[in-house]
Amino acid sequence: MPTSLVTHTLARLAERFELQLLGDGEQVIDCVGTLADGSPTAIAFLANRSYKSQLIDTRAGAVILAEADAADCPVNALVAADPYLAYARIATLFDPRPVPQAGVHPSAQVHESARLADTVAVGPCAVIGANASVAAGCIIGPGCVVSEDAVLDEACRLVANVTLGHGVVLGKRVIVHPGAVIGADGFGIARGPDGWEKVPQLGSVRIGDDCEIGANSCIDRGAIGDTVLEEDVRIDNLVQIGHNCHIGAHTAMAAFAGVSGSTRVGRNCLFAGRSGAHGHITIADGVTVAAATMVQKDIMEPGTVWASGIPARPIREWHRALGHLRKLGRQHKRNG
């Protein structure tokens, strides 16, 4: 990772984040790095035990780790109860990406009725529609579209090529990554005598404070009421949230997860990659859905873990297992 424009001593980092310092407090840190590739002025971390073998040969200037690993660390260390969380907080200090300056780029199109705070930054070719409201500290990146009546609370960031549909509301400090679409029509169609007829999608989308939406993810507007994400929901890239879903606070969804319309997901849930849920069901708080698992009915037991995906196997082994399953089906019929 490139170095940032700021430096911190280990003593200052330990004091700021309430970590135990082992080693030279005057060691200067100017970037983050890995155990294998970190430089003498980089800080690395050890949170996954599978990387423990890299600790002994690390060239990093310091390592964030748990107390149990401190004795094996050959360099300076910051001891944390949760090394990954401590790393996340420290790494924020060394982000070298520039922050856009306030102002509207000459190529942007801002409707005369839109309301923008003085400290808003609007990038090239962005479009802000009629009666849209953008609060202080927001960043509207290049190519973004903020449609009519959309509302962005303080310090939101639309990175680039983000589309917010009509009436979409973002809370404070929401981050939306490139290509995401929030507030497009949900999949509403009714079968008529001559084919499909469109069901108007008359609701919108409301997103709470501190949410983050990954690149190329889609959150559909509600058919009647709104699609809702409560505060601190984290959505990875390429995730689909259907119309009128309600996603509880602090829930996280990994890439390719999908939730069908009118599903209610509780607080503090975790959806692994390629997992999903059928529409019109309820999932309790604290539920974990494993990778490639499809939830097909209500889950009312909080804190439970659900799985149904079958891990990859060598093709011949899979064919044998499939043959056994077919035999079980025939046997069940005979015994039924």
ChimeraX attribute file (.defattr): number of C-alpha atoms within 10 A of each C-alpha:
attribute: neighborCount
match mode: 1-to-1
recipient: residues
	/A:1	14
	/A:2	13
	/A:3	16
	/A:4	15
	/A:5	12
	/A:6	12
	/A:7	14
	/A:8	17
	/A:9	15
	/A:10	25
	/A:11	19
	/A:12	15
	/A:13	18
	/A:14	19
	/A:15	11
	/A:16	10
	/A:17	14
	/A:18	13
	/A:19	19
	/A:20	17
	/A:21	20
	/A:22	19
	/A:23	15
	/A:24	15
	/A:25	16
	/A:26	11
	/A:27	17
	/A:28	19
	/A:29	23
	/A:30	20
	/A:31	27
	/A:32	28
	/A:33	23
	/A:34	19
	/A:35	25
	/A:36	16
	/A:37	14
	/A:38	20
	/A:39	21
	/A:40	18
	/A:41	21
	/A:42	24
	/A:43	28
	/A:44	28
	/A:45	25
	/A:46	21
	/A:47	16
	/A:48	10
	/A:49	8
	/A:50	8
	/A:51	12
	/A:52	14
	/A:53	12
	/A:54	14
	/A:55	22
	/A:56	13
	/A:57	12
	/A:58	21
	/A:59	23
	/A:60	25
	/A:61	26
	/A:62	32
	/A:63	30
	/A:64	29
	/A:65	25
	/A:66	19
	/A:67	15
	/A:68	9
	/A:69	16
	/A:70	17
	/A:71	10
	/A:72	11
	/A:73	18
	/A:74	17
	/A:75	19
	/A:76	20
	/A:77	29
	/A:78	29
	/A:79	23
	/A:80	20
	/A:81	14
	/A:82	14
	/A:83	21
	/A:84	17
	/A:85	13
	/A:86	19
	/A:87	22
	/A:88	11
	/A:89	11
	/A:90	20
	/A:91	15
	/A:92	10
	/A:93	17
	/A:94	20
	/A:95	16
	/A:96	14
	/A:97	9
	/A:98	6
	/A:99	8
	/A:100	14
	/A:101	13
	/A:102	17
	/A:103	15
	/A:104	19
	/A:105	14
	/A:106	11
	/A:107	14
	/A:108	18
	/A:109	17
	/A:110	18
	/A:111	14
	/A:112	11
	/A:113	14
	/A:114	18
	/A:115	17
	/A:116	21
	/A:117	15
	/A:118	14
	/A:119	16
	/A:120	23
	/A:121	22
	/A:122	29
	/A:123	26
	/A:124	17
	/A:125	18
	/A:126	24
	/A:127	21
	/A:128	28
	/A:129	21
	/A:130	18
	/A:131	17
	/A:132	24
	/A:133	20
	/A:134	27
	/A:135	19
	/A:136	18
	/A:137	21
	/A:138	27
	/A:139	27
	/A:140	28
	/A:141	22
	/A:142	21
	/A:143	22
	/A:144	26
	/A:145	23
	/A:146	29
	/A:147	20
	/A:148	20
	/A:149	19
	/A:150	24
	/A:151	23
	/A:152	27
	/A:153	19
	/A:154	20
	/A:155	19
	/A:156	26
	/A:157	22
	/A:158	28
	/A:159	20
	/A:160	22
	/A:161	22
	/A:162	26
	/A:163	24
	/A:164	27
	/A:165	23
	/A:166	23
	/A:167	20
	/A:168	26
	/A:169	22
	/A:170	26
	/A:171	20
	/A:172	21
	/A:173	20
	/A:174	25
	/A:175	22
	/A:176	28
	/A:177	21
	/A:178	22
	/A:179	21
	/A:180	25
	/A:181	23
	/A:182	29
	/A:183	28
	/A:184	20
	/A:185	20
	/A:186	25
	/A:187	17
	/A:188	15
	/A:189	13
	/A:190	9
	/A:191	9
	/A:192	9
	/A:193	6
	/A:194	6
	/A:195	8
	/A:196	11
	/A:197	12
	/A:198	11
	/A:199	13
	/A:200	14
	/A:201	22
	/A:202	14
	/A:203	22
	/A:204	28
	/A:205	28
	/A:206	21
	/A:207	26
	/A:208	21
	/A:209	20
	/A:210	20
	/A:211	25
	/A:212	22
	/A:213	26
	/A:214	21
	/A:215	22
	/A:216	19
	/A:217	26
	/A:218	24
	/A:219	28
	/A:220	28
	/A:221	31
	/A:222	28
	/A:223	22
	/A:224	13
	/A:225	15
	/A:226	22
	/A:227	29
	/A:228	24
	/A:229	25
	/A:230	20
	/A:231	21
	/A:232	21
	/A:233	24
	/A:234	20
	/A:235	25
	/A:236	21
	/A:237	20
	/A:238	20
	/A:239	26
	/A:240	23
	/A:241	28
	/A:242	24
	/A:243	32
	/A:244	28
	/A:245	28
	/A:246	23
	/A:247	25
	/A:248	24
	/A:249	22
	/A:250	19
	/A:251	25
	/A:252	21
	/A:253	27
	/A:254	20
	/A:255	20
	/A:256	20
	/A:257	26
	/A:258	23
	/A:259	28
	/A:260	20
	/A:261	25
	/A:262	20
	/A:263	23
	/A:264	22
	/A:265	26
	/A:266	23
	/A:267	22
	/A:268	20
	/A:269	25
	/A:270	22
	/A:271	26
	/A:272	20
	/A:273	20
	/A:274	20
	/A:275	25
	/A:276	25
	/A:277	25
	/A:278	17
	/A:279	19
	/A:280	16
	/A:281	19
	/A:282	21
	/A:283	23
	/A:284	20
	/A:285	21
	/A:286	20
	/A:287	23
	/A:288	22
	/A:289	25
	/A:290	19
	/A:291	22
	/A:292	19
	/A:293	20
	/A:294	20
	/A:295	20
	/A:296	13
	/A:297	13
	/A:298	16
	/A:299	19
	/A:300	13
	/A:301	12
	/A:302	16
	/A:303	14
	/A:304	14
	/A:305	14
	/A:306	16
	/A:307	15
	/A:308	13
	/A:309	13
	/A:310	10
	/A:311	7
	/A:312	8
	/A:313	10
	/A:314	7
	/A:315	9
	/A:316	9
	/A:317	11
	/A:318	13
	/A:319	12
	/A:320	11
	/A:321	13
	/A:322	12
	/A:323	12
	/A:324	11
	/A:325	12
	/A:326	12
	/A:327	12
	/A:328	12
	/A:329	12
	/A:330	11
	/A:331	11
	/A:332	10
	/A:333	9
	/A:334	8
	/A:335	7
	/A:336	6
